[in-house]
Amino acid sequence: MTKETHFIFDLDGTITQEETLPLIAKHFGVTEEIKALTQQTVLGKIPFAESLAWRVRILGALPVDEVAYLLARVLLHEGVVQFVHTHREQCSIATGNLRPWIEKLAARLGCALDASEAVSENNRVASLRHILCKETVVKRYQELGHRVVFIGDGNNDIEAMRVADLSIASALTHDPVPGVLAVADHLVWDEAALCRQLRQLS
């Protein structure tokens, strides 16, 4: 019996045309602090969970509704979005970003969402409740009997890509980190090539 394929997409840089945390930082004028943390995280010098906790400390004082509205308008890779819309039951998003910030953005895709969870109080992020481990999402779908294809580009995608049945390194927004390249089964440089490969696998 052939297993149904389930596609799990990273959000930032894979579906969005830019990273969302730097976008938030620029909009609210806290670019330098976030830029430094993001660079250290991309280089693998700070674990993602620790980096996210620090970035949330910096950005948590921002109004949740304003952040959500800002990210709801971020540019997306429309070909990838079209694939998700066409195969929404086979697709989901796995992001370390905070659900209160990206839920409106994810709603544009219309598929399942797994994200880091936060406690909001008075329209502010008061604390982190749970930081998503993307590999647990992969394993959950595998346990349901799916063949899992994971598409990502960052350090916090590596373990998910390692345990997925097939992994695709996406270079649509920026070059994937070396760890992703080391574990990926495929590397795609443009959106047309990614969408073609996704259709072949669906």
C-alpha contacts under 8 A as a table, 3 or more apart, distances in Angstrom:
res1	aa1	res2	aa2	distance
3	K	145	G	6.53
3	K	146	H	5.50
3	K	147	R	5.77
4	E	145	G	7.60
4	E	146	H	5.25
4	E	147	R	6.06
5	T	90	Q	6.73
5	T	146	H	5.61
5	T	147	R	4.70
5	T	148	V	5.82
5	T	149	V	7.06
5	T	201	L	7.36
5	T	202	S	6.17
6	H	90	Q	4.75
6	H	91	C	5.80
6	H	92	S	7.85
6	H	141	Y	7.44
6	H	146	H	6.02
6	H	147	R	6.08
6	H	148	V	4.93
6	H	149	V	6.16
7	F	90	Q	6.03
7	F	91	C	4.70
7	F	92	S	6.38
7	F	148	V	5.98
7	F	149	V	4.85
7	F	150	F	5.95
7	F	151	I	7.56
8	I	91	C	5.87
8	I	92	S	4.98
8	I	93	I	5.59
8	I	94	A	6.47
8	I	138	V	7.58
8	I	148	V	7.21
8	I	149	V	6.19
8	I	150	F	4.81
8	I	151	I	6.28
9	F	14	T	7.05
9	F	15	I	7.43
9	F	91	C	7.59
9	F	92	S	6.32
9	F	93	I	4.88
9	F	94	A	6.05
9	F	150	F	6.00
9	F	151	I	4.94
9	F	152	G	6.35
10	D	13	G	7.78
10	D	14	T	5.80
10	D	15	I	7.11
10	D	93	I	5.98
10	D	94	A	5.37
10	D	95	T	5.67
10	D	150	F	7.83
10	D	151	I	6.15
10	D	152	G	5.01
10	D	153	D	7.63
10	D	157	D	7.35
11	L	14	T	5.44
11	L	15	I	5.14
11	L	16	T	6.24
11	L	93	I	6.42
11	L	94	A	6.84
11	L	95	T	5.75
12	D	15	I	6.25
12	D	16	T	5.35
12	D	17	Q	7.59
12	D	18	E	6.54
12	D	19	E	4.98
12	D	20	T	6.28
12	D	95	T	7.66
13	G	16	T	4.99
13	G	17	Q	5.47
13	G	18	E	5.23
13	G	19	E	5.51
13	G	153	D	7.44
13	G	172	L	7.05
13	G	173	T	5.17
13	G	174	H	7.12
14	T	17	Q	7.27
14	T	77	H	7.80
14	T	151	I	7.38
14	T	152	G	6.09
14	T	153	D	6.98
14	T	170	S	6.31
14	T	171	A	7.82
14	T	172	L	6.58
14	T	173	T	6.89
15	I	76	L	5.64
15	I	77	H	5.48
15	I	80	V	6.56
15	I	81	V	7.17
16	T	19	E	7.01
16	T	20	T	7.93
16	T	74	V	6.90
16	T	75	L	5.97
16	T	76	L	4.26
16	T	77	H	6.00
17	Q	74	V	7.62
17	Q	75	L	5.59
17	Q	76	L	5.24
17	Q	77	H	6.06
17	Q	172	L	7.76
17	Q	173	T	5.79
18	E	23	L	7.61
18	E	74	V	7.88
18	E	75	L	7.55
18	E	173	T	6.52
19	E	22	P	6.08
19	E	23	L	6.56
20	T	23	L	4.92
20	T	24	I	6.20
20	T	71	L	6.97
21	L	24	I	5.08
21	L	25	A	6.18
21	L	34	I	7.52
22	P	25	A	4.90
22	P	26	K	6.04
22	P	31	T	6.64
22	P	34	I	6.41
22	P	35	K	6.58
22	P	38	T	7.92
23	L	26	K	5.20
23	L	27	H	6.19
24	I	27	H	5.20
24	I	28	F	6.24
24	I	67	V	6.75
24	I	70	L	7.56
24	I	71	L	7.84
25	A	28	F	5.32
25	A	29	G	5.80
25	A	30	V	4.80
25	A	31	T	4.73
25	A	34	I	6.43
25	A	59	L	7.48
26	K	29	G	5.10
26	K	30	V	6.16
26	K	31	T	4.96
27	H	30	V	7.99
28	F	31	T	7.92
30	V	33	E	6.07
30	V	34	I	6.70
31	T	34	I	5.41
31	T	35	K	5.80
32	E	35	K	5.06
32	E	36	A	6.19
33	E	36	A	5.51
33	E	37	L	6.55
33	E	58	I	7.95
34	I	37	L	5.17
34	I	38	T	5.96
34	I	55	R	6.43
34	I	58	I	7.90
35	K	38	T	5.08
35	K	39	Q	6.08
36	A	39	Q	5.29
36	A	40	Q	6.33
37	L	40	Q	5.21
37	L	41	T	6.13
37	L	46	I	7.97
37	L	51	S	6.42
37	L	55	R	7.38
38	T	41	T	5.04
38	T	42	V	6.08
38	T	51	S	7.54
39	Q	42	V	5.13
39	Q	43	L	6.18
40	Q	43	L	5.16
40	Q	44	G	6.29
40	Q	45	K	5.23
40	Q	46	I	5.80
41	T	44	G	4.99
41	T	45	K	5.76
41	T	46	I	4.89
41	T	47	P	6.39
41	T	48	F	6.22
41	T	51	S	6.48
41	T	155	N	7.70
42	V	45	K	7.65
42	V	154	G	6.96
42	V	155	N	6.51
42	V	177	V	7.02
43	L	46	I	7.85
43	L	177	V	7.70
44	G	47	P	6.53
44	G	155	N	6.84
46	I	50	E	6.67
46	I	51	S	6.11
47	P	50	E	5.43
47	P	51	S	6.15
48	F	51	S	5.00
48	F	52	L	5.94
48	F	155	N	7.41
48	F	156	N	6.20
49	A	52	L	5.18
49	A	53	A	6.21
49	A	131	I	6.67
50	E	53	A	5.15
50	E	54	W	6.36
51	S	54	W	5.19
51	S	55	R	6.13
52	L	55	R	5.01
52	L	56	V	5.97
53	A	56	V	5.15
53	A	57	R	6.30
53	A	128	L	7.32
54	W	57	R	5.06
54	W	58	I	6.50
55	R	58	I	5.10
55	R	59	L	6.02
55	R	60	G	7.92
56	V	59	L	4.95
56	V	60	G	4.95
56	V	125	V	7.70
56	V	128	L	7.89
57	R	60	G	5.33
57	R	61	A	7.56
58	I	61	A	6.98
59	L	62	L	5.61
60	G	63	P	7.90
60	G	124	R	6.01
60	G	125	V	4.65
60	G	126	A	6.69
60	G	127	S	7.92
61	A	124	R	5.60
61	A	125	V	6.57
61	A	126	A	7.99
62	L	66	E	7.71
62	L	67	V	7.25
62	L	124	R	6.14
62	L	125	V	7.74
63	P	66	E	5.37
63	P	67	V	6.39
63	P	123	N	5.43
63	P	124	R	5.34
64	V	67	V	5.20
64	V	68	A	6.10
64	V	100	P	6.76
64	V	101	W	6.30
64	V	120	S	7.96
64	V	123	N	5.27
64	V	124	R	5.47
64	V	125	V	6.91
65	D	68	A	5.07
65	D	69	Y	6.07
65	D	101	W	7.66
65	D	123	N	6.82
66	E	69	Y	5.08
66	E	70	L	6.12
67	V	70	L	5.08
67	V	71	L	6.22
67	V	101	W	5.86
68	A	71	L	5.25
68	A	72	A	5.98
68	A	100	P	6.96
68	A	101	W	4.57
68	A	102	I	5.91
68	A	103	E	7.30
68	A	104	K	6.29
68	A	105	L	7.42
69	Y	72	A	5.10
69	Y	73	R	6.86
69	Y	104	K	7.42
70	L	73	R	5.74
70	L	74	V	7.00
71	L	74	V	5.13
71	L	101	W	7.30
71	L	102	I	6.49
71	L	104	K	7.65
71	L	105	L	5.97
72	A	102	I	7.20
72	A	104	K	5.40
72	A	105	L	4.16
72	A	106	A	7.95
72	A	108	R	7.90
73	R	105	L	7.26
74	V	105	L	7.73
76	L	81	V	7.24
77	H	80	V	5.54
77	H	81	V	6.32
77	H	191	E	7.37
78	E	81	V	4.82
78	E	82	Q	6.04
79	G	82	Q	5.07
79	G	83	F	6.36
79	G	191	E	6.68
79	G	192	A	7.29
79	G	195	C	6.66
80	V	83	F	5.08
80	V	84	V	6.31
80	V	191	E	7.20
80	V	194	L	7.89
80	V	195	C	6.26
81	V	84	V	5.07
81	V	85	H	6.14
81	V	109	L	6.33
82	Q	85	H	5.03
82	Q	86	T	6.13
83	F	86	T	5.13
83	F	87	H	6.10
83	F	195	C	6.98
83	F	198	L	7.89
83	F	199	R	7.82
84	V	87	H	5.07
84	V	88	R	5.07
84	V	91	C	6.10
84	V	109	L	6.63
84	V	110	G	7.91
84	V	111	C	7.31
85	H	88	R	5.13
85	H	109	L	6.43
85	H	110	G	6.78
85	H	111	C	7.74
87	H	90	Q	5.40
87	H	91	C	6.34
88	R	91	C	5.08
88	R	92	S	7.49
88	R	110	G	6.68
88	R	111	C	5.16
89	E	111	C	6.83
91	C	111	C	6.13
91	C	112	A	7.00
92	S	111	C	5.41
92	S	112	A	4.62
92	S	113	L	5.73
92	S	114	D	7.66
93	I	106	A	7.86
93	I	111	C	7.29
93	I	112	A	6.28
93	I	113	L	4.82
93	I	114	D	6.03
93	I	115	A	7.99
94	A	113	L	6.21
94	A	114	D	4.80
94	A	115	A	5.95
94	A	132	L	7.95
94	A	134	K	6.12
94	A	137	V	7.30
95	T	98	L	7.92
95	T	114	D	6.36
95	T	115	A	4.90
95	T	116	S	6.98
95	T	132	L	7.07
95	T	134	K	7.31
96	G	115	A	5.49
96	G	116	S	5.16
96	G	131	I	6.38
96	G	132	L	5.37
96	G	133	C	7.54
96	G	134	K	7.79
96	G	156	N	7.80
97	N	101	W	7.53
97	N	102	I	7.11
97	N	115	A	5.98
97	N	116	S	5.66
98	L	101	W	5.47
98	L	102	I	6.39
98	L	115	A	5.99
98	L	116	S	4.80
98	L	117	E	5.65
98	L	118	A	6.47
99	R	102	I	5.29
99	R	103	E	5.36
99	R	115	A	5.46
99	R	116	S	6.00
99	R	117	E	5.72
99	R	118	A	7.20
100	P	103	E	5.82
100	P	117	E	7.68
100	P	118	A	7.24
100	P	120	S	7.97
101	W	104	K	7.58
102	I	105	L	5.08
102	I	106	A	6.04
103	E	106	A	5.03
103	E	107	A	6.11
104	K	107	A	5.02
104	K	108	R	6.95
105	L	108	R	5.58
105	L	109	L	7.60
106	A	109	L	5.42
106	A	110	G	6.89
106	A	111	C	7.68
106	A	113	L	7.09
107	A	110	G	5.13
107	A	111	C	7.49
114	D	132	L	7.44
114	D	137	V	7.55
115	A	131	I	7.60
115	A	132	L	5.80
116	S	128	L	7.86
116	S	129	R	7.64
116	S	130	H	5.47
116	S	131	I	4.51
116	S	132	L	4.75
117	E	128	L	6.28
117	E	129	R	5.24
117	E	130	H	4.95
117	E	131	I	6.53
117	E	132	L	7.77
118	A	125	V	6.50
118	A	126	A	7.39
118	A	127	S	5.75
118	A	128	L	4.36
118	A	129	R	4.79
118	A	130	H	6.78
119	V	125	V	5.92
119	V	126	A	5.53
119	V	127	S	5.30
119	V	128	L	6.20
119	V	129	R	6.23
120	S	123	N	6.18
120	S	124	R	5.36
120	S	125	V	4.45
120	S	126	A	5.31
120	S	127	S	7.29
121	E	124	R	5.34
121	E	125	V	6.37
121	E	126	A	5.89
125	V	128	L	7.75
128	L	131	I	7.27
133	C	136	T	5.75
133	C	137	V	7.33
133	C	156	N	7.97
134	K	137	V	5.24
134	K	138	V	6.62
134	K	156	N	7.53
134	K	157	D	6.77
134	K	159	E	7.46
134	K	160	A	5.40
135	E	138	V	4.99
135	E	139	K	6.22
135	E	159	E	5.79
135	E	160	A	3.89
135	E	161	M	7.58
135	E	163	V	6.77
135	E	164	A	7.93
136	T	139	K	5.08
136	T	140	R	6.09
136	T	160	A	7.61
137	V	140	R	5.09
137	V	141	Y	6.51
137	V	160	A	7.94
138	V	141	Y	5.48
138	V	142	Q	6.28
138	V	148	V	6.58
138	V	150	F	7.80
138	V	160	A	6.26
138	V	163	V	7.18
138	V	164	A	6.15
139	K	142	Q	4.92
139	K	143	E	6.04
139	K	163	V	7.55
139	K	164	A	7.79
140	R	143	E	5.17
140	R	144	L	6.45
141	Y	144	L	4.97
141	Y	145	G	6.65
141	Y	146	H	5.66
141	Y	147	R	7.85
141	Y	148	V	6.96
142	Q	145	G	5.11
142	Q	146	H	4.86
142	Q	147	R	6.22
142	Q	148	V	6.47
143	E	146	H	7.24
147	R	164	A	7.94
147	R	165	D	5.99
148	V	164	A	5.47
148	V	165	D	5.25
148	V	166	L	6.49
149	V	164	A	6.02
149	V	165	D	6.03
149	V	166	L	4.75
149	V	167	S	5.49
149	V	168	I	7.46
150	F	160	A	7.10
150	F	161	M	5.80
150	F	164	A	6.17
150	F	166	L	6.50
150	F	167	S	4.79
150	F	168	I	6.23
151	I	161	M	7.58
151	I	167	S	5.91
151	I	168	I	4.78
151	I	169	A	6.03
151	I	170	S	6.50
152	G	157	D	5.84
152	G	161	M	7.71
152	G	167	S	7.95
152	G	168	I	6.60
152	G	169	A	5.45
152	G	170	S	5.65
152	G	176	P	7.87
152	G	180	V	7.80
153	D	157	D	6.54
153	D	169	A	5.50
153	D	170	S	5.45
153	D	171	A	6.95
153	D	175	D	7.39
153	D	176	P	4.40
153	D	177	V	6.36
153	D	180	V	6.18
154	G	157	D	5.35
154	G	158	I	7.01
154	G	176	P	6.07
154	G	177	V	5.68
154	G	180	V	6.63
155	N	158	I	5.54
155	N	177	V	6.49
155	N	179	G	6.69
155	N	180	V	6.84
156	N	159	E	7.16
156	N	160	A	7.99
157	D	160	A	5.40
157	D	161	M	6.08
157	D	180	V	7.15
158	I	161	M	5.14
158	I	162	R	6.10
158	I	179	G	6.36
158	I	180	V	5.34
158	I	183	V	7.10
159	E	162	R	4.90
159	E	163	V	6.40
160	A	163	V	5.44
160	A	164	A	6.04
161	M	164	A	5.12
161	M	166	L	7.34
161	M	167	S	5.20
161	M	168	I	7.80
161	M	180	V	7.56
161	M	183	V	6.71
161	M	184	A	6.63
162	R	167	S	7.52
162	R	183	V	5.87
162	R	184	A	7.54
164	A	167	S	6.21
166	L	184	A	7.72
166	L	185	D	6.27
167	S	183	V	7.73
167	S	184	A	5.07
167	S	185	D	5.30
167	S	186	H	6.57
168	I	184	A	5.53
168	I	185	D	5.97
168	I	186	H	4.77
168	I	187	L	5.72
168	I	188	V	7.23
169	A	176	P	6.41
169	A	180	V	6.43
169	A	181	L	6.50
169	A	184	A	5.71
169	A	185	D	7.74
169	A	186	H	6.08
169	A	187	L	4.66
169	A	188	V	6.34
170	S	173	T	7.87
170	S	175	D	7.64
170	S	176	P	6.49
170	S	187	L	6.17
170	S	188	V	5.40
170	S	189	W	6.60
170	S	194	L	7.74
171	A	174	H	5.21
171	A	175	D	4.88
171	A	176	P	5.79
171	A	187	L	7.39
171	A	188	V	6.01
171	A	189	W	4.84
171	A	190	D	6.89
172	L	175	D	7.74
172	L	188	V	7.55
172	L	189	W	5.76
172	L	190	D	5.41
172	L	191	E	6.25
176	P	180	V	6.15
176	P	181	L	6.58
177	V	180	V	5.48
177	V	181	L	6.61
178	P	181	L	5.06
178	P	182	A	6.21
179	G	182	A	5.05
179	G	183	V	6.65
180	V	183	V	5.46
180	V	184	A	5.87
181	L	184	A	5.33
181	L	187	L	7.47
184	A	187	L	6.93
188	V	191	E	7.78
188	V	193	A	6.31
188	V	194	L	5.86
189	W	193	A	7.24
189	W	194	L	7.76
190	D	193	A	5.56
190	D	194	L	6.44
191	E	194	L	5.04
191	E	195	C	6.10
192	A	195	C	5.24
192	A	196	R	6.10
193	A	196	R	5.11
193	A	197	Q	6.22
194	L	197	Q	5.18
194	L	198	L	6.15
195	C	198	L	4.99
195	C	199	R	6.14
196	R	199	R	5.27
196	R	200	Q	6.34
197	Q	200	Q	5.09
197	Q	201	L	6.33
198	L	201	L	5.15
198	L	202	S	6.12
199	R	202	S	5.16
